[in-house]
């Protein structure tokens, strides 16, 4: 090789190596070597045509991917999106409305959408997660997590638990009581996690749906560590009624019982959509209403699940937090709220002080009116408790609220309330909120 040729070859090699390195750096910029913790937005409660949702799983995943989410769990009832399943076109149209299949074809094309049969027997294949995830996932940007809504019942009421990052479908195990059913299913989730050698998150769904779960149930099944403090489905009785507490109130009663009486760790709260409807159905359970923000270094199922289990997350129905800090030495909880136009924010620091009686008041009926007896209280109604449980300890306006614990608190949590309404409210008068996890109990 001549000197000139050798130099040209060397230059080409160097240029190719530089190009390859540049491409590598560009490809890996979403996975830095020393990844700092950051916030990831996700929804862990989602339905598709695999159970009682009204759209194809790929279409649902596309909605979340293109609306600012970084992870999504499709959690259909008692099933994983696995194997071969066909659904009649008439059934799909009846559920999702005219145009649902046409929109599916427009987005993914005839080479992807599989159809067979003619007339009333014409059917469309529902794709399994392992098959379609390659079309929607993006490394470091969007992640699909396999999940299931374990849909059970006991004492005549629904008992639903979501399991995220499962390997195989988990059948509902039931139980003679609500508490027994919850515990049986939680232990089944734990057994699969051990056998499969993977992180699986279990959380209790919509406790007020069907007025199924009381604060006492939430408290006494100490194996449960996570539940939905906000669920975007309009039919889950988020605010309670005259006889039953709101979901926020359930949380405070349950955590007070746990910490003051059972000496057990508190529940952590998450928010979800519980989305079923993706075609502007009136009063539907639509996407984009509730989500969980998780602080983790990497966008993988394991890192997301571990962070949620550790409580390094907050629930939101619209309010964003740049930071949540709790200094254990100073016993100080600090928030940095993300500005939102002209919206104003009030942060309520909520907790229960030590010495408060964690037991239900005697001699009350289901309405708390007094004069009743335990025998008169209908089933599945939370008892009447002191208004000192879960009271507002401090209320702070502005973007940087904080609260310094005195040592008298069993726990403290923060609720940030915006003056702005959500884009798509799930109940009348709703304001955007964010819920942080209880601190100060460690």
C-alpha positions in Angstrom: 0.0 0.0 0.0 1.4 3.4 -1.0 2.0 6.0 1.7 -0.8 8.1 0.2 -3.2 5.2 0.2 -2.2 4.2 3.7 -3.0 7.7 4.9 -6.3 7.7 3.2 -7.2 4.3 4.7 -6.2 5.5 8.2 -8.2 8.6 7.8 -11.2 6.6 6.7 -10.8 4.2 9.7 -10.6 7.1 12.1 -13.6 8.8 10.5 -15.7 5.6 10.6 -14.7 5.1 14.2 -15.6 8.6 15.1 -18.9 8.2 13.3 -19.6 5.0 15.1 -18.8 6.6 18.5 -21.0 9.5 17.7 -23.9 7.2 16.7 -23.3 5.2 19.9 -23.4 8.3 22.1 -26.6 9.5 20.4 -28.2 6.1 20.7 -27.2 5.8 24.4 -28.0 9.4 25.5 -31.1 8.1 27.2 -29.1 5.6 29.3 -26.2 7.6 30.8 -23.4 5.8 32.6 -24.1 7.6 35.9 -27.8 8.0 35.6 -29.2 10.6 38.1 -32.7 9.9 39.6 -35.4 11.6 37.6 -39.2 11.6 37.5 -41.1 9.1 35.3 -44.8 9.5 34.6 -46.9 6.3 34.3 -50.3 4.7 34.6 -50.7 1.3 36.3 -54.4 0.6 35.8 -55.5 0.4 32.1 -58.0 -1.7 30.2 -58.3 -2.8 26.5 -60.3 -5.2 24.4 -58.6 -8.1 26.1 -61.2 -7.5 28.9 -63.7 -4.7 29.1 -61.9 -1.8 27.4 -63.1 -0.5 24.1 -59.8 -0.2 22.0 -56.9 -2.3 20.8 -53.9 -2.6 23.2 -51.6 -1.0 20.6 -53.9 2.0 20.2 -54.2 2.4 24.0 -50.4 2.2 24.3 -50.0 4.8 21.5 -52.3 7.2 23.4 -50.2 7.1 26.5 -46.9 7.2 24.5 -47.9 10.3 22.7 -49.4 12.1 25.7 -46.2 12.5 27.8 -46.2 9.2 29.7 -43.0 7.1 30.1 -44.5 3.8 31.3 -47.8 2.0 31.1 -49.3 -1.2 32.5 -52.2 -2.8 30.6 -54.1 -4.5 33.5 -57.0 -6.3 32.0 -59.3 -8.4 34.3 -57.9 -11.8 35.2 -55.9 -12.1 32.0 -52.6 -11.3 30.5 -52.4 -10.3 26.9 -50.9 -13.6 25.8 -51.5 -16.2 23.2 -54.0 -16.3 20.3 -57.3 -14.5 20.6 -59.7 -13.3 18.0 -62.7 -11.0 18.5 -65.7 -10.6 16.3 -65.9 -7.3 14.4 -69.5 -6.8 15.6 -68.4 -7.1 19.2 -65.6 -4.7 18.8 -67.8 -2.1 17.1 -70.6 -2.6 19.7 -68.1 -1.8 22.4 -65.9 0.9 20.7 -68.3 2.4 18.3 -68.2 2.9 14.5 -64.7 3.6 13.2 -62.7 1.8 15.9 -61.4 -0.8 13.5 -60.8 1.8 10.7 -58.7 3.9 13.1 -56.7 0.8 14.0 -56.1 0.2 10.4 -55.1 3.8 9.7 -52.6 3.8 12.5 -50.9 0.4 12.0 -51.9 -0.7 8.5 -53.2 -3.8 6.8 -49.8 -5.5 7.0 -50.1 -5.4 10.8 -53.8 -5.8 11.5 -55.0 -9.4 11.1 -58.6 -10.1 10.0 -60.4 -13.3 9.0 -63.9 -14.5 8.1 -66.8 -12.8 6.3 -70.0 -11.1 7.4 -71.1 -11.6 11.0 -68.2 -14.0 11.5 -65.5 -11.4 10.5 -63.0 -11.1 13.3 -59.9 -9.2 14.2 -56.9 -10.7 16.1 -56.0 -9.1 19.5 -52.3 -8.9 19.6 -50.4 -10.1 22.7 -48.0 -7.7 24.5 -44.9 -9.7 23.5 -45.8 -9.1 19.9 -46.8 -5.4 19.8 -44.5 -4.0 22.5 -41.7 -3.6 19.9 -43.8 -1.1 18.0 -44.5 1.2 20.9 -41.6 0.9 23.3 -38.6 3.4 23.2 -35.5 2.8 25.3 -35.4 5.4 28.1 -38.5 7.0 26.8 -41.5 4.6 26.9 -41.9 1.3 28.7 -44.6 -1.4 28.7 -45.1 -3.3 32.0 -47.1 -6.6 31.9 -49.9 -6.4 34.5 -53.2 -7.9 35.5 -56.2 -6.7 37.5 -56.9 -9.6 39.8 -60.7 -9.2 40.0 -62.1 -11.1 43.0 -65.1 -10.8 45.3 -65.9 -11.6 49.0 -68.8 -10.9 51.2 -70.8 -9.9 48.1 -68.5 -7.0 47.1 -65.7 -6.6 44.6 -62.1 -7.0 45.7 -59.7 -5.9 43.0 -55.9 -5.9 43.2 -53.5 -4.8 40.4 -50.3 -6.8 40.0 -47.6 -5.0 37.9 -44.7 -6.8 36.2 -46.2 -10.2 36.5 -44.9 -13.2 34.6 -48.1 -15.3 34.4 -51.7 -14.6 35.0 -52.8 -14.9 38.6 -56.3 -16.4 39.3 -58.4 -14.8 42.0 -58.3 -16.9 45.1 -61.3 -15.5 47.0 -61.9 -15.8 50.8 -64.6 -15.9 53.3 -64.0 -12.2 54.2 -62.8 -9.2 52.3 -59.6 -9.2 54.3 -59.0 -12.8 53.7 -59.5 -12.4 50.0 -57.1 -9.4 49.9 -54.4 -11.3 51.8 -54.8 -14.5 49.8 -54.3 -12.7 46.5 -51.4 -10.6 47.9 -49.6 -13.8 49.1 -50.2 -15.3 45.6 -48.5 -12.3 44.1 -45.6 -12.6 46.5 -45.2 -16.3 45.7 -45.0 -15.6 42.0 -42.4 -12.9 42.6 -40.2 -15.3 44.6 -40.6 -18.2 42.1 -40.0 -15.9 39.0 -37.2 -13.9 40.7 -38.7 -10.6 39.7 -40.0 -7.4 41.3 -43.8 -7.4 41.3 -45.9 -4.5 42.6 -49.4 -5.2 44.1 -51.7 -2.4 44.9 -55.4 -2.4 46.1 -57.8 -0.7 43.6 -60.6 1.8 44.2 -61.6 1.0 47.8 -64.9 2.8 47.6 -66.0 1.0 44.4 -69.1 -0.9 45.4 -68.4 0.4 48.9 -66.2 -2.7 49.2 -63.2 -1.8 51.3 -63.4 -0.2 54.7 -60.6 1.7 56.5 -60.4 -1.2 58.9 -59.8 -3.6 56.0 -57.1 -1.3 54.7 -55.5 -1.1 58.1 -55.6 -4.7 59.2 -54.3 -6.4 56.0 -50.7 -5.1 56.8 -49.3 -7.1 53.9 -50.9 -4.5 51.7 -48.6 -1.5 51.3 -50.1 0.4 48.3 -53.6 1.5 47.3 -55.3 3.9 44.9 -55.8 7.3 46.7 -57.2 8.5 43.4 -58.8 6.6 40.6 -60.1 8.4 37.5 -63.1 6.2 36.9 -66.2 8.3 37.6 -68.0 5.4 39.2 -65.6 4.7 42.1 -67.1 7.0 44.8 -64.0 9.0 45.3 -65.6 11.5 47.6 -67.6 9.0 49.7 -71.1 9.9 50.8 -73.0 10.8 54.0 -72.4 7.4 55.5 -69.0 6.5 54.1 -65.7 8.4 54.1 -63.8 9.7 51.1 -60.8 7.8 49.9 -58.5 10.4 51.4 -60.2 9.9 54.8 -59.9 6.1 54.5 -56.2 6.6 54.0 -55.7 8.6 57.2 -57.9 6.3 59.3 -56.1 3.2 58.1 -52.6 4.7 58.6 -53.5 5.9 62.1 -54.7 2.4 63.1 -51.6 0.9 61.6 -49.1 3.2 63.3 -50.9 3.7 66.6 -52.4 0.3 67.2 -50.9 -2.3 65.0 -47.3 -0.9 64.9 -47.3 -1.6 61.2 -45.9 0.5 58.3 -48.4 2.9 56.6 -50.0 2.6 53.2 -48.6 4.5 50.3 -50.9 6.1 47.8 -50.9 6.1 44.0 -53.2 7.6 41.3 -54.4 5.8 38.2 -56.8 6.2 35.3 -58.6 2.9 35.4 -59.2 3.8 31.8 -61.7 1.8 29.8 -63.0 4.2 27.1 -61.0 5.9 24.4 -63.7 7.2 22.1 -65.2 10.2 24.0 -67.9 8.2 25.7 -70.1 10.4 27.9 -69.4 9.6 31.6 -66.7 7.2 30.4 -63.5 6.1 32.2 -61.1 8.0 30.0 -57.3 8.2 30.0 -55.2 11.0 31.3 -57.0 11.6 34.6 -54.6 10.1 37.2 -51.0 9.0 37.2 -48.1 8.2 39.4 -44.8 10.0 39.2 -41.9 7.8 40.1 -38.3 8.9 40.9 -35.8 6.3 39.6 -32.5 6.2 37.8 -33.6 3.9 35.0 -36.8 3.3 33.0 -37.1 -0.5 33.6 -39.8 -2.5 35.3 -37.5 -3.4 38.2 -36.4 0.2 38.9 -40.0 1.6 38.7 -41.4 -1.1 41.0 -38.6 -0.8 43.5 -39.0 3.0 43.7 -42.8 2.7 44.2 -42.3 0.1 46.9 -39.8 2.5 48.6 -42.3 5.3 48.5 -40.2 7.4 46.2 -43.2 8.5 44.2 -46.3 10.7 44.4 -49.8 10.6 43.0 -51.3 13.2 40.8 -54.5 14.3 39.1 -52.8 17.2 37.4 -50.3 18.9 39.8 -46.7 18.4 39.0 -43.9 18.5 41.6 -40.3 19.2 40.7 -39.1 17.8 44.0 -40.3 16.1 47.2 -37.7 16.1 50.0 -37.9 14.7 53.5 -34.9 15.3 55.7 -35.0 12.8 58.5 -32.4 14.5 60.7 -34.3 17.9 60.5 -37.6 16.1 60.3 -38.7 18.5 57.5 -40.9 17.8 54.5 -40.3 20.2 51.5 -42.0 20.5 48.2 -41.2 22.3 45.0 -44.3 22.7 42.9 -44.2 23.0 39.2 -45.8 26.3 38.1 -48.9 26.1 35.8 -49.8 29.4 34.2 -52.0 31.5 36.5 -52.9 28.6 38.8 -52.5 29.1 42.5 -51.6 26.3 44.9 -52.4 25.5 48.5 -50.6 22.7 50.2 -52.2 21.0 53.2 -49.9 19.1 55.5 -52.1 16.4 56.9 -51.4 14.0 59.8 -52.5 12.5 63.1 -50.9 13.4 66.4 -49.8 10.8 68.9 -52.3 10.1 71.7 -55.3 10.2 69.4 -57.7 7.3 70.0 -57.3 5.1 66.9 -60.6 3.2 67.7 -64.0 3.9 66.3 -66.4 5.8 68.6 -68.8 3.6 70.4 -72.6 3.9 70.0 -72.7 5.2 66.4 -74.7 3.9 63.5 -73.7 3.9 59.8 -74.4 7.6 59.5 -72.4 8.6 62.6 -75.6 10.0 64.1 -75.3 8.3 67.4 -77.5 6.0 69.4 -77.0 3.0 67.2 -75.2 -0.2 68.0 -72.7 -2.4 66.2 -75.5 -4.8 65.3 -77.3 -1.9 63.4 -74.3 -1.0 61.3 -74.6 -2.5 57.8 -71.6 -4.4 56.5 -68.8 -2.7 54.6 -69.1 0.7 56.4 -66.1 2.3 58.0 -66.6 3.2 61.7 -66.9 6.7 63.0 -63.5 8.1 64.2 -62.2 11.2 65.8 -61.9 14.3 63.6 -58.4 14.5 65.0 -57.4 11.7 62.8 -56.0 13.0 59.5 -56.5 16.7 60.3 -54.8 19.6 58.5 -51.8 20.5 60.6 -50.7 23.4 58.4 -51.9 25.0 55.2 -49.3 26.9 53.0 -49.8 28.9 49.8 -47.1 29.1 47.1 -44.7 27.0 45.1 -42.3 26.0 47.9 -44.3 24.8 50.9 -42.6 23.0 53.8 -43.5 21.5 57.2 -41.2 20.7 60.1 -42.4 17.9 62.2 -42.4 18.5 66.0 -42.2 14.8 67.0 -45.8 14.7 68.1 -47.0 13.4 64.7 -47.6 9.7 63.9 -47.1 10.7 60.3 -47.4 13.7 57.9 -48.4 13.7 54.3 -49.0 16.6 51.9 -51.8 17.3 49.5 -51.3 20.0 46.9 -54.5 21.6 45.6 -54.5 23.8 42.5 -57.0 26.5 41.7 -57.3 25.0 38.2 -59.7 22.2 37.3 -58.4 19.1 35.5 -58.6 18.9 31.8 -61.2 16.1 32.1 -62.7 16.0 35.6 -64.0 12.7 37.0 -66.4 14.4 39.5 -68.1 17.7 39.8 -66.0 20.5 41.4 -62.8 18.6 41.1 -59.5 20.5 41.3 -56.0 19.3 40.2 -54.1 17.7 43.1 -51.0 15.9 44.1 -50.6 13.5 47.0 -47.2 12.8 48.7 -46.4 9.7 50.8 -46.6 9.7 54.6 -43.3 10.5 56.4 -42.1 10.9 59.9 -43.2 7.4 60.9 -39.9 5.6 60.4 
